[in-house]
Amino acid sequence: MDAQTPPRSRKSDFRTTIFRIMLLISMLICAGFAPVNWIAGRIDYALIETVMALYCLVALRLLPHRRHLQSLFGLYLILLFSVIIYGIARVPPQDSHGNWLLLIPAFSYLLLGRRHGRLYTAIFLTIALSILLFRWQTETGFTHLSVANTLMSSLTIWLVIDVFERQRINMTIELEDAASRDPLTGLFNRLHLKEALKRLQASATPGTPFALVLFDLDHFKKVNDQYGHPVGDAVLKHFAQQLQSSVRNSDLAFRIGGEEFSLLLPNTDSKGALKVANKIRQGFSRTPYQHNQCTIPVTVSGGIANWPEQEPQSPNLYECADRRLYLAKTSGRDRIINRDPPQSPANSTPKPSPTA
């Protein structure tokens, strides 16, 4: 699974809630009209409504399990739109036919999203309009105006919904990206690190290692004290640029707070992660930030945790990397540590970080 894939639980929760309401309403309507149509001799309508009501009941029981939601959505729409189309094909001509067609694009996009919603709308709206046009040519009761209104209103609503859904998707992506980014450096933030790390651990296999690297700028408080916070922010952005320019497109860079940064390296073992981290450390030392023709030298320390080579007994990679970052800080700074010393047990609790 791609570590950058945004979580979809909120979207699924929203659509599941809407679907539950639609199922309840459909079941009550069909259960109410089925016996009425049966008594009136409209056996075909009664049977269709009975099948629809039974499906809604089964879907309501399956919905809490949250399995195969797209299939449940799709089958519901197929049954619902089939009922609408059957009504258009059998009911005597009337202007209210067009009102039911407006449900096709609205419900399709609401439950299935833009891609599948567009497909369902194209198929069922084409079938419904074709039947309507055929009946207009072969039967009396349809006026030119009613058919034209149905065609124009259906296509207009479809276009409006499609444009709206595209704008909604773009806005959602922008908001999710903004919520996962650090506003100063543009890197991903701590929240996104937790989500990405969780997804990588859930999907990783023994043959696909990955590494987590934690960085901390050494003595950064002195930079803020001596030059001021605006210069300190510029140094942080300078390191963020070094971080991004030194990694692959598949790697993820984060600012997790203050002068602390992180790097998530998919398909990378401990030696590979150490090589990347040292490249970043050395590059940052060689190219210090310049302020008013004044060089501001800052070094960086780092700790590496790798899955699954070294930590089969330590599922919390962040704590493992943080422990090694602390070891790098207490060992003289300006270095990267990728393993625990023999005298330090792997499950020891890290001490509070030393002064930056």
C-alpha positions as CSV (number, residue, x, y, z in Angstrom):
1,M,0.0,0.0,0.0
2,D,1.2,3.5,-0.8
3,A,2.3,5.3,2.3
4,Q,1.0,8.6,0.8
5,T,-2.5,7.3,0.2
6,P,-4.9,9.4,2.3
7,P,-7.3,7.6,4.7
8,R,-10.8,7.0,3.3
9,S,-12.6,6.1,6.5
10,R,-14.4,9.5,6.8
11,K,-15.7,9.3,3.2
12,S,-16.9,5.7,3.8
13,D,-18.6,6.7,7.0
14,F,-20.5,9.5,5.2
15,R,-21.6,7.3,2.3
16,T,-22.6,4.5,4.7
17,T,-24.8,6.8,6.7
18,I,-26.5,8.2,3.6
19,F,-26.9,4.6,2.3
20,R,-28.5,3.5,5.5
21,I,-31.1,6.3,5.3
22,M,-31.8,5.5,1.6
23,L,-32.3,1.9,2.5
24,L,-34.7,2.6,5.3
25,I,-36.8,5.0,3.1
26,S,-36.8,2.6,0.1
27,M,-37.8,-0.4,2.3
28,L,-40.7,1.5,3.9
29,I,-42.0,2.8,0.6
30,C,-41.7,-0.6,-1.2
31,A,-43.2,-2.5,1.8
32,G,-46.1,0.0,1.8
33,F,-46.8,0.0,-1.9
34,A,-46.3,-3.7,-2.6
35,P,-49.6,-4.9,-0.9
36,V,-51.5,-1.9,-2.4
37,N,-50.4,-2.9,-5.9
38,W,-51.0,-6.6,-5.3
39,I,-54.6,-5.8,-4.2
40,A,-55.0,-3.5,-7.3
41,G,-54.0,-6.4,-9.6
42,R,-50.6,-4.9,-10.5
43,I,-48.7,-8.1,-9.7
44,D,-45.6,-7.1,-11.5
45,Y,-45.1,-3.9,-9.5
46,A,-45.9,-5.7,-6.3
47,L,-43.2,-8.3,-7.0
48,I,-40.6,-5.7,-7.9
49,E,-41.3,-3.7,-4.8
50,T,-41.1,-6.9,-2.7
51,V,-37.7,-7.8,-4.1
52,M,-36.5,-4.2,-3.5
53,A,-37.8,-4.3,0.1
54,L,-36.1,-7.6,0.8
55,Y,-32.8,-6.4,-0.6
56,C,-33.0,-3.3,1.6
57,L,-33.5,-5.5,4.6
58,V,-30.6,-7.7,3.8
59,A,-28.3,-4.8,3.0
60,L,-29.2,-3.1,6.3
61,R,-28.1,-6.3,8.1
62,L,-24.8,-6.5,6.1
63,L,-24.0,-2.8,6.4
64,P,-22.5,-2.9,10.0
65,H,-19.8,-5.4,8.7
66,R,-18.6,-2.7,6.3
67,R,-17.6,-5.4,3.7
68,H,-18.1,-5.0,0.0
69,L,-19.7,-1.6,0.4
70,Q,-19.2,-0.7,-3.3
71,S,-21.1,-3.9,-4.3
72,L,-23.9,-3.1,-2.0
73,F,-24.1,0.5,-3.3
74,G,-24.0,-0.7,-6.9
75,L,-26.7,-3.4,-6.6
76,Y,-29.0,-1.1,-4.8
77,L,-28.7,1.5,-7.6
78,I,-29.2,-1.2,-10.2
79,L,-32.5,-2.3,-8.5
80,L,-33.7,1.2,-7.9
81,F,-33.0,2.4,-11.4
82,S,-34.5,-0.7,-12.9
83,V,-37.7,0.1,-11.0
84,I,-37.7,3.6,-12.4
85,I,-37.1,2.4,-15.9
86,Y,-39.8,-0.2,-15.6
87,G,-42.2,2.4,-14.5
88,I,-41.3,4.7,-17.5
89,A,-41.9,1.7,-19.8
90,R,-45.2,0.6,-18.4
91,V,-47.0,3.6,-16.7
92,P,-49.3,5.7,-19.0
93,P,-47.6,8.8,-20.3
94,Q,-47.3,11.7,-17.8
95,D,-45.1,14.6,-17.2
96,S,-43.8,13.3,-13.9
97,H,-41.6,10.8,-15.7
98,G,-38.9,13.4,-15.9
99,N,-38.8,13.9,-12.1
100,W,-37.8,10.3,-11.5
101,L,-34.9,10.5,-14.0
102,L,-33.3,13.2,-12.0
103,L,-32.6,10.7,-9.2
104,I,-30.3,8.7,-11.5
105,P,-27.3,11.1,-11.6
106,A,-27.9,12.4,-8.1
107,F,-27.9,9.0,-6.4
108,S,-25.1,7.6,-8.6
109,Y,-22.6,10.3,-7.8
110,L,-23.7,10.4,-4.1
111,L,-23.0,6.7,-3.5
112,L,-20.3,5.8,-6.1
113,G,-18.3,9.0,-6.6
114,R,-17.5,10.6,-9.9
115,R,-15.9,7.8,-11.9
116,H,-18.4,5.0,-11.2
117,G,-21.3,7.5,-10.8
118,R,-20.7,8.8,-14.3
119,L,-20.7,5.2,-15.7
120,Y,-24.0,4.3,-13.9
121,T,-25.6,7.6,-15.0
122,A,-24.6,7.2,-18.6
123,I,-26.0,3.6,-18.8
124,F,-29.3,4.0,-17.0
125,L,-30.1,7.6,-18.2
126,T,-29.5,6.5,-21.8
127,I,-31.8,3.5,-21.4
128,A,-34.5,5.6,-19.7
129,L,-34.4,8.4,-22.3
130,S,-34.4,5.9,-25.1
131,I,-37.5,4.3,-23.8
132,L,-39.1,7.7,-23.3
133,L,-38.3,8.8,-26.9
134,F,-39.6,5.5,-28.3
135,R,-42.9,5.9,-26.4
136,W,-43.1,9.5,-27.6
137,Q,-42.9,8.4,-31.2
138,T,-45.2,5.4,-30.9
139,E,-47.9,6.5,-28.4
140,T,-50.1,9.5,-27.8
141,G,-50.0,11.4,-24.5
142,F,-46.4,12.7,-24.7
143,T,-46.1,16.3,-25.8
144,H,-43.1,17.8,-27.6
145,L,-42.6,20.1,-24.6
146,S,-42.7,17.4,-21.9
147,V,-40.1,15.3,-23.8
148,A,-37.8,18.3,-24.4
149,N,-38.1,19.3,-20.8
150,T,-37.2,15.8,-19.6
151,L,-34.2,15.6,-21.9
152,M,-32.8,19.1,-21.0
153,S,-33.4,18.8,-17.3
154,S,-31.8,15.4,-17.0
155,L,-28.7,16.3,-19.0
156,T,-28.4,19.7,-17.2
157,I,-28.6,18.1,-13.8
158,W,-26.1,15.5,-14.8
159,L,-23.6,18.2,-16.0
160,V,-24.1,20.3,-12.9
161,I,-23.5,17.3,-10.6
162,D,-20.5,16.2,-12.5
163,V,-18.9,19.6,-12.4
164,F,-19.8,19.9,-8.7
165,E,-18.3,16.5,-7.9
166,R,-15.1,17.4,-9.7
167,Q,-14.7,20.6,-7.7
168,R,-15.6,18.8,-4.5
169,I,-12.9,16.2,-5.1
170,N,-10.3,18.8,-5.9
171,M,-11.2,20.9,-2.8
172,T,-11.1,17.7,-0.6
173,I,-7.6,16.8,-1.9
174,E,-6.4,20.4,-1.2
175,L,-7.8,20.4,2.3
176,E,-6.4,16.9,3.1
177,D,-3.0,17.9,1.8
178,A,-3.1,21.2,3.8
179,A,-4.0,19.3,6.9
180,S,-1.1,16.9,6.5
181,R,1.5,19.5,5.8
182,D,3.8,21.6,8.0
183,P,3.0,25.2,7.0
184,L,6.6,26.4,7.5
185,T,8.6,23.8,5.5
186,G,5.9,22.3,3.3
187,L,6.9,18.8,4.5
188,F,4.4,16.3,5.9
189,N,3.6,16.7,9.5
190,R,3.6,14.4,12.5
191,L,0.0,13.3,12.1
192,H,0.7,12.1,8.5
193,L,3.8,10.3,9.7
194,K,1.8,8.3,12.2
195,E,-0.7,7.4,9.4
196,A,2.0,6.5,6.9
197,L,3.9,4.4,9.3
198,K,0.8,2.5,10.4
199,R,0.0,1.8,6.7
200,L,3.5,0.6,5.9
201,Q,3.7,-1.7,8.9
202,A,0.3,-3.1,8.1
203,S,1.2,-3.9,4.5
204,A,4.9,-4.7,4.8
205,T,6.2,-8.2,4.2
206,P,9.5,-9.8,5.3
207,G,10.8,-9.3,1.8
208,T,10.1,-5.5,1.7
209,P,11.9,-3.7,4.5
210,F,11.5,-0.1,5.3
211,A,13.4,2.4,7.5
212,L,12.4,5.3,9.8
213,V,15.0,8.0,10.3
214,L,14.6,10.7,13.0
215,F,16.7,13.9,12.7
216,D,17.3,16.7,15.2
217,L,19.3,19.9,14.5
218,D,22.1,20.2,17.0
219,H,22.1,23.3,19.4
220,F,19.3,24.9,17.4
221,K,18.2,26.9,20.4
222,K,21.5,28.9,20.1
223,V,20.5,29.9,16.5
224,N,17.2,31.3,17.7
225,D,18.8,33.1,20.7
226,Q,21.7,34.6,18.7
227,Y,20.0,35.4,15.3
228,G,16.3,35.4,16.1
229,H,13.4,33.2,15.2
230,P,13.0,34.4,11.6
231,V,16.5,33.2,10.9
232,G,15.8,30.0,12.8
233,D,12.8,29.4,10.6
234,A,15.0,30.0,7.5
235,V,17.5,27.4,8.8
236,L,14.6,24.9,9.3
237,K,13.4,25.6,5.7
238,H,17.0,25.2,4.5
239,F,17.3,21.8,6.1
240,A,13.9,20.8,4.7
241,Q,15.1,21.6,1.2
242,Q,18.2,19.5,1.8
243,L,16.1,16.7,3.0
244,Q,13.8,16.7,0.0
245,S,16.6,17.0,-2.6
246,S,18.5,14.0,-1.1
247,V,15.8,11.4,-1.3
248,R,13.8,9.4,-3.9
249,N,10.3,10.2,-5.1
250,S,9.0,7.2,-3.1
251,D,10.5,8.5,0.2
252,L,8.5,10.7,2.6
253,A,10.0,13.6,4.5
254,F,8.3,15.1,7.6
255,R,8.7,17.9,10.1
256,I,7.5,16.4,13.4
257,G,7.9,19.5,15.6
258,G,10.4,22.2,16.4
259,E,13.8,21.3,14.9
260,E,12.9,17.6,14.6
261,F,12.5,16.0,11.2
262,S,11.8,12.5,10.0
263,L,12.3,10.4,6.9
264,L,10.3,7.3,5.9
265,L,12.2,5.1,3.4
266,P,10.2,2.2,1.8
267,N,12.1,-0.8,0.5
268,T,15.3,0.2,2.3
269,D,17.3,-1.9,4.7
270,S,19.4,-0.6,7.6
271,K,22.6,-0.1,5.6
272,G,20.8,1.8,2.9
273,A,19.1,4.0,5.4
274,L,22.4,4.8,7.1
275,K,23.9,5.7,3.7
276,V,21.0,8.1,3.0
277,A,21.0,9.7,6.4
278,N,24.8,10.3,6.4
279,K,24.5,11.8,2.9
280,I,21.9,14.3,4.3
281,R,24.0,15.0,7.4
282,Q,27.2,15.6,5.5
283,G,25.4,17.7,2.8
284,F,23.8,19.9,5.5
285,S,27.1,20.5,7.2
286,R,28.8,21.4,3.9
287,T,26.2,23.8,2.8
288,P,25.2,25.9,5.9
289,Y,22.6,28.6,5.7
290,Q,23.9,32.1,4.8
291,H,22.4,35.2,6.4
292,N,23.6,38.7,5.5
293,Q,26.9,37.2,4.3
294,C,27.2,35.4,7.6
295,T,27.5,31.6,7.7
296,I,25.3,29.9,10.3
297,P,26.9,26.4,10.9
298,V,24.4,23.8,12.2
299,T,24.9,20.1,12.4
300,V,22.3,17.4,12.6
301,S,22.0,14.1,14.5
302,G,19.9,11.1,13.6
303,G,18.6,7.7,14.7
304,I,17.4,4.9,12.5
305,A,14.9,2.1,13.1
306,N,14.5,-0.6,10.4
307,W,11.7,-3.1,9.8
308,P,12.0,-6.1,10.0
309,E,15.8,-6.6,10.3
310,Q,16.4,-5.3,13.8
311,E,13.0,-4.8,15.4
312,P,10.9,-7.9,15.3
313,Q,10.6,-7.6,19.1
314,S,10.0,-3.8,19.0
315,P,6.8,-3.0,17.0
316,N,7.1,0.7,17.9
317,L,9.7,1.9,15.4
318,Y,9.3,5.5,16.4
319,E,10.4,4.8,20.0
320,C,13.3,2.7,18.6
321,A,14.5,5.5,16.3
322,D,14.0,8.1,19.0
323,R,16.2,6.0,21.4
324,R,19.0,5.9,18.8
325,L,18.6,9.6,18.2
326,Y,19.1,10.2,21.9
327,L,22.2,8.0,21.7
328,A,23.5,10.1,18.8
329,K,23.0,13.3,20.8
330,T,24.7,12.0,23.9
331,S,27.6,10.5,21.9
332,G,28.8,13.9,20.6
333,R,26.1,14.9,18.1
334,D,26.7,15.3,14.3
335,R,26.3,11.5,13.7
336,I,23.8,8.9,12.8
337,I,23.1,5.8,14.9
338,N,21.4,2.8,13.4
339,R,21.7,0.2,16.2
340,D,21.6,-0.1,19.9
341,P,24.9,-0.6,21.8
342,P,25.5,-4.1,23.2
343,Q,25.1,-2.8,26.8
344,S,21.8,-1.1,26.1
345,P,18.8,-3.5,25.9
346,A,16.5,-2.9,22.9
347,N,13.5,-2.4,25.1
348,S,15.0,0.2,27.4
349,T,13.0,3.4,27.9
350,P,14.8,6.5,26.4
351,K,15.8,9.3,28.6
352,P,14.5,12.8,28.0
353,S,16.3,14.3,25.0
354,P,19.3,16.5,25.9
355,T,19.3,20.2,25.2
356,A,19.3,20.7,21.4
